[in-house]
Amino acid sequence: MRNGKTGPAGRLSGGYSKLFAAGLVNGIGDRFSSIAMLALVLQMTGSGMAVGISLGVRVLPYLFMAPLGGILATRFPRKAIMIAVDLLRVPVALSFLLVDGADRLWLLYTGSFIMAAGEAVYSPVRKSSIPLLADSSALLRINGLEQLMNGSVLILGAFIGGVVSLWFGPEMAFIVNALSFLVGALLLWGIHFPQAGGRELGRTEGTGKNPAAAHLSGGRLHTLKYVAGGSLALQIVIAYELLVPVINGWDNVLISVYAVQEFHAGDAGIGAFYAALGTGLSLSFFAGKLLKKRLLTAALTGLMLEGVLLMAISASGSFIQAFFLYILLSLAGGVGNACLDTLVMRETPPRLQPLIFGMLSAVSGTLLGLSMLGAGWLLDYVEPRVLGCAGGAGFAAIALLLAGYAAVRGRLLRERGLSR
């Protein structure tokens, strides 16, 4: 078995296994730090505005830094970029230990911004590395594992992070986060990407020796536009990332509002709802195994189900009912996300994958942040359940819109012999 590819009977390679482990360790460490950071802010200020600022500064870097990560991955080895980002975040994570009063919260805000900027660079580089470490036939399974990883991070990171912060103080959580970056870098060091002619697969060398590479280096956006123009799947994914985050932020805010105001379950209720989301993401890995083809249909069906379930949650009469509905909601979303990521990896040439993942991450992250701010403003005028029902209806409408576009555009592409 060559390092970086799937082995016999679908066994995952050591390359992806290490990438998975690094993502799991980093994700849990980040959850530790996030929970400790919010607890520290509330302890020092008691201000909801301070909490909002600490969350907001983690969204802003994605607009500029995620595309930068995609560009860097076309010029430098992806492993080197990820290791460098991990190591640079170690001292930033430790800088949170210096925050011992409200007058030093600026250190926390600055550090959070830098950490988020690092994640914005790291994420598209990591995601575009997956096709280099797996055969095309294994991509759906691996993207299902990515959802399992996200679910595990959500459950273990939030729960254990809260316990560590409560028993040992936020300082210990910050130290654990710094150590997680070191462990992640060591795991990444052991990955060997497949090579072609002495170059890491997927890298673009704008040296002028290769006309195709030189053209790609000088006009990646033009090339990406050309590729997307001939791929219905990519068009749907791009439209999805432009439309869904505009509403998805409402649900992120409503989780806490439902738990505290509607079901009177307090902080424990918020934790339980997030645990439900993590459980659904984890289960989506096993549900995704049942899918073999028609991934675009599966993704749009999952979005439709999310809309229906959001409307059901808005009308639920008990905390337990809402808890299980959130599991189903996250299950449908996890399957859909795995399908969409797989379609991007299959439809996009390796050299362009860092760029498209960076652009999608930038757009979706920015729109999600604006959506969360909008939800906070809307809740001053609209009842939470009404807003939740409207969000669910919006998801369903987007699913129908994209399905209609897929049907019409797919027929036109087939008539022209361009459909892929």
N, C-alpha and C positions, 0 to 999 in steps of 0.2 A: 504494500500500500504506500503510495506517495504521500508525504506529509502535505496536508492542506486539502485532501480530497476525502470523500467518503469511502469507507472500506467495505468489505464483504458484508452482505446481508444488511446494508444500510447503516452499518456501524459508523459513528461519527469519527472524523479524523482528530488527531491530537491538536492540529492547528485550530480548528473551530472550538474544540473543547476548552482550550486555554483562553480563547477570545470570550467564550461564554463565561468562564470562571472569573475573568477580569471584570466583565460587565456586572456580574453578580456582586462581587466584592465592592466595586466602586459604587454601585447603586445602594447597597445596604449602608455603606459608610456615609453617603450623601444624605440618606434618610435620617441617620443618627444625628448628623449635624443640623439638618433642617429643623427637626423637632426641638433639639436643644436650643437652637437659635431663637425660635419663636417663644419658647418658655423663658429664655433670658430677657428678651425684649419686653414681654409682658410683666416679668418680675421687676424690671427696672423702671418701666414707664407706666404700665397699666393702660397704655394707649392703643386703641384700635388703629389709629392712623399710623403709629410706628410699625405695627404689624403689617399694614398695607404697604408701607414703603419697603420693608424688608422683603416682601413677596414681589413687589413691582420691579425692584432692581434686578431680580433674577430673570425677568422676561425681556427687558430692553436689549441685552447684548445679542439676542438671536437674530435681530433684523440685519445686523452688519457682520457678525462673527461667523454665523453658520455658512453663508456663501464663501467667506474667506477660507473656512476649513475645506470646502469642496475644491477651491482653486489650489490650495497648498497640496492637496492629495494628488493633483495632476502633475506636480513638479517635484515632489519629494517622496521618499518611501513612506508608506502609510504607517508601518510599524514605528518608524522613527518619530513621526508626528505624534502618535498616541502616547508613546513613552515620554516624550518631551512635555506634553501637556500634563500628564500625571505627575511628573517630578516637579514641574513648576507650581502645581497646586498644593504641594506639601507645605511649604512655608506660609502660604496664604491661609490654609486650614488652621495652622498653629497660631496665626496672628489673632484669631478669635479669643485666645487665652488672655490677651492683653485688655479685653473689654471688661472692666471692673466697675463701671459706672455709666450713667446716662450721658456724661460728657464725652465718653469714648465710643458711643454708638456709631459714630462716623467710620470707625475702623471696621465694624461689622457690616455696615452698608457697602463700604468700598470692597471689602473682602468677598461679600456675596456677589457683587457685580463681577469681580475678576473670576470667581469660581464658575459663575454662569457663563461667562465668556469662554472659559476653557471647555466647558461642557458643550457649548454651541459649536466649537471647532471640532471637538472629539467625536461627537455623535455622528455627523455625516461621514467622517473618515472611517469610523468603525463599521457603520452599516454598509458602506461601499466595499469594505474588505471581505464581507461574507461570501460574495460570489467567487472570490479568488481562493477561498478555502473549501469550496464544496462544488460538486457536480450540479448541473442545472436540475436534474431530477430530484435532488435532495433539498432544494431551496424552500419549498412549501413546508416541509417538516422542520427545517431550521428556523424559519420565520415563526412557526408555531412555538418552537423552543424559546424564541425571543419573547413571546408573550408570556410564556411560563416564567421566564426570568423576571419580567416586569411584575408579574403577580407575586412572585416570591419576595421581591424587593419591597413591594407594597405591604405585604403581610409581616414578614420578619423584620424589615428595617423599621417600620413604624412602631411595631409592638416592642421589640427589643430595645430600640432607641429610646422609647419612652421610659422603659424600666431602668436603663442605664442612666439616663438623665435624672430620673427621680432618686435613685439610690446613691449614685456616685457624683452627681452634679453635672452640669453641662460641659465642664472642662474635660471630663473623661470622654464624652461623646466627640468633642473636637479632636482629641488625640486619636481616637479610633478612626475618625475620618481621614486624618493625615496618614495613618498607617495603612489604610485601605488603598490609598494612591500608590504607596510604595509596593504593596503586594501586587496590585494591578500591573505596575510597570515590570515587575519581575516575571509575572505570567506572560506578558506580551513579549518580553525578551526571548522567550523560548519558542515563539512562533516563527516558522520559516515559510515565507510566501513562495509560491511557484515562480520560477524564473523563466524568461524567454529571451534568449540572446543576451544574457547578462543583465537584463533589466527586469524589475518587478513588473509582473503583468498588470496592465491597467495604467501604468505611468505614461505620461505624454512627454516626449523629448522634443522640444522645439529647437532642434539644432540645425535644421535645414537639410540634414542628410536624408531624411525620409520625407518626401513631399506630402504624404497623407498626414504624417504627424505634425509637420510644420503648418499645414492648413488647419488642423484641429487646434493647434496651439494658438493660432491667430484668430480663430473664429468659432470658439466652442459654443457660444450662445446661438450662432447661426446654425451650426451643425445640430444642436439639440432641438432647435425649432424644426429643422427638416425631419429629424427622427420622430418627433412627437406628431408632426403632420401626417405621417404614414402609419401611426399606431393609435388605434381607437382606445386601447387600454391606457396608454399614457395620457391621452386627452381626458379620460374619465378621472384618473388619479389626480391630475392637476386641478380639474374643476372641483373635485372632492375636497382638496386641501385649501381651496379658495372659499368654499361655501360652508363646510361643516364647522370649522373652528369659530365662525362668527356666532354660532348658537351654542357650541359645546361649552364655552365659558360659563354660560348660565347654569348648566348642570353642575359644574365644579363648585360654584358658589352655593347652589341650592342644597348640596349634600349637607353642609354644616347648618344651613338654615332649617332644613327639615328636621335634623336630629335635635336641635336645641329648641326651636320655636314651635314646630308642629307636633313633635312626638315627646318633647320635654325629657330627652334622654341625656342631655348634657354632653360633656367631653367624651364620656364612654360611648355614647351613641355615635359621635363623629368617628371615633376609632373603629367601631363595629361596621359602620357603612363603608369605610375605606378597606377594612378587612374583607368585606363582601366583594368589593371591586377586585381586590387581589385574588380572591378565590375564583371569581369568574374568569379572570385572565389566565390563571393556572389551568382551569378546566378547558379553556379554549384550545390548548395544545392537543388534548386528547380528541376533542371534537374535530379539529382540523385534519386529523389523520384520515377522516372519512372522505375528505375531498381529494379528488384526483384531477378534475378538469372543471371547466366553466367557472373559473375563479372570479371573473368579473361579475357574473350573476350572483355568486355567493356573497361577494362584498356588498353589492347593492341590496340584496335580501337582508343581510345583517344590519345595514343602516336602517332599512324599513322597520325591522324588529326593534331596533333601539328606539325609534320614534314611538312605536306602540307602547313599549315598556316604560318610557319616560312619562307618557300620558297616564299609564296605569299607576305609576308611583305617585303622580300628583293627586290621584284620587284614592290612594290606599288609606285604609282606616286604622291600621295598626303598625307599630314599629317592626314586628316580625314579618309582616307581609311585605313591607318596603325593603327589608333586609334581603329577602329571597329574590325580590324583583331586581335589586341591584346586582345580585349574582348573575341572573339571566342577562341583564343589560350588558355587563362586562364580558360575559361569555360571547354574546353576539358581536360586540365590538372587537374583541380579541381575534375572533375568526376573520372578521372583515379586514382588520389591520394586517394580519398575516398574508391574506390573499393580495392586498394592494401592494405590500412590499415585494412579494414574489413577482407580481406582474412588472413592477419597475425594474427589478433585477433581470428578468427575462427579456424585456423589451428594449433595454438601454445598453449600448456598448459599454464595456468595462471602463474605457477612458472617460466616459461622460457621467458615470454613476456618482462620483463624488460631487460633481457640479449639481446634478439634479437633486440629490439628497440634501445638499446644502441649501439650495433654493427653496425646496419644499419645507425644510425645517424652519428656515427664516420666516417664510410666509405664514405657516400654520402657528408657529410660536408667537409671532407678533399679533396676529388676529385673535388668538386665544387670550392673550393678555388684555387686549382692548375689549374683548367680549366680557371678561370677568369684571373689568371696570364698569362696563355698561350695565351688567347685571346688578352691581351694587347700586347704581343710580336708579335703575328701573324698580328695584324693590322698595324704594321710597314712595312709589306711586301705584305699584301693582302687587296684589297678594301673591305670596310664594307659589301656591298651588296653581294659580292662573298662569304665572310665568312658566312654571314647569310644564303645564299642558301645552302652552304655546311653543315651547322649545321642542317638545315631542312631535307636535304637528309640523314644525319646521323641518325636523329630520326626515319625517315621512315625505314631505313635499320635495325635499332635495333628492331623496331616493327615486321618486317618481320622475322628477325632471331629468336626472342623469340616465335613468333607464330609457326614457323616451328619446333622449339624445343618442344613446347607444344604438337603439333600434333604427333610427333614421340615418345616422351617420354610417352605421355598419352596412346598411343596404347600399348607400352611395359608394362606399369604398369597395364593396364586393362587385358592384357594377363596373367600377373602374379597374378592378383587378389589383387594388392596393391594400386590401385588408390583411392585417397580420394577426 
